[in-house]
Amino acid sequence: MNIYALQLDSIWENKQANFAKVQALLSTAPPVAGSLIVLPEMFATGFSCELTVTAEALAGETEIFLKTLAQQWQCTVLGGLVTQNTQGQGDNQALVIGPDGSELARYTKIHPFSLGGESAAHTPGKETLVFEWQGLKMAPLVCYDLRFPELARSALKQGAEVLIYIAAWPARRIQHWLTLLQARAIENQAYVLGVNRCGQEPQYSYCGRSVLVDPHGVIVADASDGEKILKAEIHPATVREWRRDFPAVTDYLSR
């Protein structure tokens, strides 16, 4: 099962320019139909808390772009965006679109990043969820959620075999990113995909390090730094056989 993770250097608060960047990047490595394309948190604007720029109504321009992308490449697409909510704030979301343009899942970030001012702009989500892709159950999560292992456990209880964290994770704490992704993989006996942005914003610098971690905690694909596509494969048998042979997940779920 093929994954194309776009480690994007998002242009600050410029949606159309970032849509063009995504298309240009994909044209350099056209994805195989049926693959999963993953874009970082708030890829279309960067990690901005300026709701007049970022927040959209449902079926807004970023959602339309993700649907177009999925239909164009006949792939499932997961990407980050902000939608306006009824409380006058935004919802920082991971939206999943199927190859036919249908919505497969919409997850709202449960832990806004208070240190970066996100709590003042974005309303916390309420629950984790899973969606199914090519027979695998996957859970989308967003950036700061990674520091809260109970969210991964909640997804595990829903059957998650793959945890996907889309992020704008600063370079100064990149070792935390890598260590925590590996920890989530080991403790949940799951594949963990972390898709981070690269480049510079007014407040933060980013060094990428998008990775795929296998259920043993081994980094099997690493984008290092710079703008690029991380291509990787997920093997369902790797998860299922390890959970069968070393039943830590079974023991946890049986309590």
C-alpha positions as CSV (number, residue, x, y, z in Angstrom):
1,M,0.0,0.0,0.0
2,N,1.6,3.2,-1.2
3,I,1.8,6.5,0.7
4,Y,2.9,9.9,-0.6
5,A,3.7,12.3,2.2
6,L,4.2,15.9,1.0
7,Q,6.8,17.7,3.1
8,L,5.7,21.1,2.1
9,D,7.4,24.5,2.6
10,S,4.1,26.4,2.8
11,I,4.0,30.1,1.7
12,W,2.7,32.2,4.6
13,E,-1.1,32.8,4.4
14,N,-1.3,32.3,0.6
15,K,-3.7,29.5,-0.2
16,Q,-3.6,29.7,-4.0
17,A,0.2,29.7,-4.0
18,N,0.3,26.6,-1.8
19,F,-2.3,24.8,-3.9
20,A,0.0,25.4,-6.9
21,K,3.0,24.1,-4.9
22,V,1.2,20.9,-4.1
23,Q,0.3,20.3,-7.7
24,A,3.9,21.1,-8.9
25,L,5.4,18.7,-6.3
26,L,3.0,15.9,-7.2
27,S,3.8,16.3,-10.9
28,T,7.4,15.5,-10.2
29,A,6.4,12.1,-8.7
30,P,2.9,11.2,-9.9
31,P,1.2,9.0,-7.4
32,V,-0.1,5.5,-8.3
33,A,-3.9,5.4,-8.4
34,G,-5.3,4.0,-5.1
35,S,-2.4,5.5,-3.0
36,L,-2.8,7.7,0.1
37,I,-1.6,11.3,-0.3
38,V,-0.9,13.2,3.0
39,L,-0.4,16.9,3.4
40,P,0.7,18.7,6.6
41,E,-1.3,20.6,9.2
42,M,-2.8,23.8,7.8
43,F,-0.7,23.3,4.6
44,A,-2.6,26.0,2.7
45,T,-1.6,28.9,5.0
46,G,1.1,27.8,7.4
47,F,0.4,27.7,11.2
48,S,-1.5,31.0,11.3
49,C,-4.1,31.9,14.0
50,E,-5.5,34.7,11.8
51,L,-8.9,33.4,11.2
52,T,-9.8,36.0,8.6
53,V,-7.2,34.3,6.5
54,T,-7.4,30.7,7.5
55,A,-11.0,29.9,8.4
56,E,-13.4,28.7,5.8
57,A,-17.0,27.6,5.6
58,L,-17.7,23.9,4.9
59,A,-16.9,23.2,1.2
60,G,-14.5,26.1,1.2
61,E,-11.6,26.5,-1.2
62,T,-9.2,24.2,0.6
63,E,-11.8,21.5,0.9
64,I,-12.6,21.9,-2.8
65,F,-8.9,21.7,-3.6
66,L,-8.5,18.4,-1.7
67,K,-11.4,16.9,-3.5
68,T,-10.0,18.0,-6.8
69,L,-6.7,16.5,-5.9
70,A,-8.3,13.1,-4.9
71,Q,-10.3,12.9,-8.1
72,Q,-7.4,14.0,-10.3
73,W,-5.0,11.4,-9.0
74,Q,-7.6,8.8,-8.1
75,C,-6.1,8.6,-4.6
76,T,-7.3,9.1,-1.0
77,V,-6.1,12.5,0.2
78,L,-5.6,13.6,3.8
79,G,-4.8,17.3,4.5
80,G,-5.1,19.9,7.2
81,L,-7.4,22.9,7.0
82,V,-9.3,25.3,9.3
83,T,-13.1,25.6,9.3
84,Q,-15.2,28.3,10.9
85,N,-17.4,27.1,13.8
86,T,-20.5,28.4,15.5
87,Q,-18.5,29.7,18.5
88,G,-16.8,32.3,16.3
89,Q,-13.5,30.3,16.4
90,G,-11.9,27.9,14.0
91,D,-11.6,24.1,14.0
92,N,-8.2,22.8,13.1
93,Q,-9.0,19.7,11.1
94,A,-7.6,16.8,9.2
95,L,-9.9,16.1,6.3
96,V,-9.9,12.8,4.4
97,I,-11.3,12.6,0.9
98,G,-11.7,9.4,-1.2
99,P,-10.9,9.0,-4.9
100,D,-14.5,9.8,-5.9
101,G,-14.4,13.1,-4.0
102,S,-16.5,11.8,-1.0
103,E,-15.6,12.8,2.6
104,L,-14.3,9.7,4.4
105,A,-13.4,11.4,7.8
106,R,-13.1,14.9,9.4
107,Y,-11.1,15.0,12.6
108,T,-10.8,18.1,14.8
109,K,-7.6,18.6,16.7
110,I,-8.3,17.8,20.4
111,H,-5.3,19.7,21.8
112,P,-4.7,23.2,20.4
113,F,-1.1,24.4,20.9
114,S,-1.6,26.9,23.7
115,L,2.0,28.1,23.7
116,G,1.6,29.2,20.1
117,G,-1.7,31.0,20.8
118,E,-3.8,28.4,19.1
119,S,-6.2,28.0,22.1
120,A,-7.4,31.5,21.6
121,A,-8.3,30.9,17.9
122,H,-9.3,27.2,17.7
123,T,-11.9,25.2,19.6
124,P,-10.7,21.8,20.8
125,G,-12.2,18.7,19.2
126,K,-14.0,16.1,21.2
127,E,-13.1,12.6,20.0
128,T,-10.8,10.5,17.9
129,L,-12.0,8.6,14.9
130,V,-10.9,6.0,12.4
131,F,-11.4,5.6,8.7
132,E,-10.7,2.6,6.5
133,W,-8.4,2.6,3.5
134,Q,-7.6,-0.5,1.5
135,G,-8.7,-2.7,4.4
136,L,-6.6,-0.9,7.0
137,K,-8.1,1.2,9.8
138,M,-6.4,4.6,10.2
139,A,-6.7,7.4,12.7
140,P,-5.9,11.0,11.7
141,L,-4.4,13.2,14.5
142,V,-2.9,16.7,14.4
143,C,0.5,17.9,15.7
144,Y,0.3,18.7,19.4
145,D,-2.0,15.7,19.8
146,L,1.2,13.6,19.6
147,R,2.1,14.6,23.2
148,F,-1.0,13.0,24.6
149,P,-0.8,9.2,24.3
150,E,-4.4,8.7,25.5
151,L,-5.5,9.9,22.1
152,A,-3.6,7.1,20.3
153,R,-5.1,4.6,22.8
154,S,-8.6,5.9,22.1
155,A,-8.0,5.3,18.4
156,L,-6.6,1.9,19.2
157,K,-9.8,1.0,20.9
158,Q,-11.6,1.9,17.7
159,G,-9.4,-0.6,15.8
160,A,-6.7,1.7,14.5
161,E,-3.7,0.0,12.8
162,V,-2.1,3.2,11.5
163,L,-1.8,6.5,13.3
164,I,-1.3,9.5,11.0
165,Y,0.0,12.8,12.6
166,I,0.0,15.9,10.3
167,A,2.0,18.7,11.8
168,A,3.7,22.0,11.9
169,W,6.3,20.9,14.4
170,P,9.2,23.3,15.0
171,A,12.8,22.4,14.4
172,R,13.8,23.3,18.0
173,R,11.8,20.3,19.3
174,I,12.4,17.9,16.4
175,Q,13.9,15.2,18.7
176,H,10.7,15.1,20.7
177,W,8.8,14.6,17.4
178,L,10.8,11.6,16.4
179,T,10.9,10.0,19.8
180,L,7.2,10.4,20.4
181,L,6.3,9.0,17.0
182,Q,8.4,5.9,17.7
183,A,6.8,5.6,21.2
184,R,3.3,5.7,19.8
185,A,4.3,3.0,17.3
186,I,5.8,0.7,19.9
187,E,3.1,1.1,22.6
188,N,0.2,0.6,20.1
189,Q,1.9,-1.9,17.8
190,A,0.9,0.3,14.9
191,Y,2.4,2.0,11.9
192,V,2.8,5.7,12.6
193,L,3.1,8.3,9.8
194,G,4.3,11.7,10.8
195,V,4.0,14.4,8.1
196,N,5.6,17.7,9.0
197,R,6.2,20.9,7.1
198,C,9.6,22.5,6.4
199,G,10.7,26.1,5.9
200,Q,10.2,29.3,7.8
201,E,7.3,31.2,9.2
202,P,7.2,34.5,11.2
203,Q,7.3,32.6,14.5
204,Y,8.8,29.2,13.8
205,S,11.4,27.4,11.8
206,Y,10.7,23.8,10.5
207,C,13.1,21.1,9.4
208,G,10.7,18.5,8.1
209,R,11.7,15.0,9.2
210,S,8.5,13.4,8.0
211,V,8.8,9.7,8.8
212,L,7.1,6.4,8.6
213,V,7.6,4.2,11.7
214,D,6.8,0.5,11.7
215,P,5.0,-1.3,14.6
216,H,8.4,-2.2,16.1
217,G,9.4,1.5,16.4
218,V,11.8,1.4,13.5
219,I,11.9,4.4,11.2
220,V,11.5,2.8,7.8
221,A,11.3,6.0,5.7
222,D,12.6,9.5,6.5
223,A,12.3,12.6,4.4
224,S,15.1,14.4,6.2
225,D,14.9,18.2,5.5
226,G,13.7,20.3,2.6
227,E,10.6,20.2,0.4
228,K,10.0,16.8,-1.1
229,I,7.7,13.8,-1.3
230,L,8.3,10.9,1.1
231,K,7.2,7.7,-0.7
232,A,6.7,4.7,1.5
233,E,4.8,1.4,1.8
234,I,2.6,0.0,4.5
235,H,2.2,-3.7,4.9
236,P,-0.9,-4.8,6.8
237,A,0.6,-8.2,7.7
238,T,3.4,-6.4,9.6
239,V,0.9,-5.0,12.1
240,R,-1.3,-8.0,12.3
241,E,1.4,-10.6,12.7
242,W,3.3,-8.6,15.4
243,R,0.0,-8.1,17.4
244,R,-0.6,-11.8,17.1
245,D,2.9,-12.9,18.0
246,F,3.4,-10.4,20.9
247,P,-0.2,-9.7,22.2
248,A,0.4,-6.5,24.1
249,V,-2.5,-4.8,22.3
250,T,-4.8,-7.7,23.0
251,D,-3.8,-7.6,26.7
252,Y,-4.5,-3.9,26.8
253,L,-7.9,-4.2,25.1
254,S,-9.0,-7.1,27.2
255,R,-8.7,-5.2,30.5
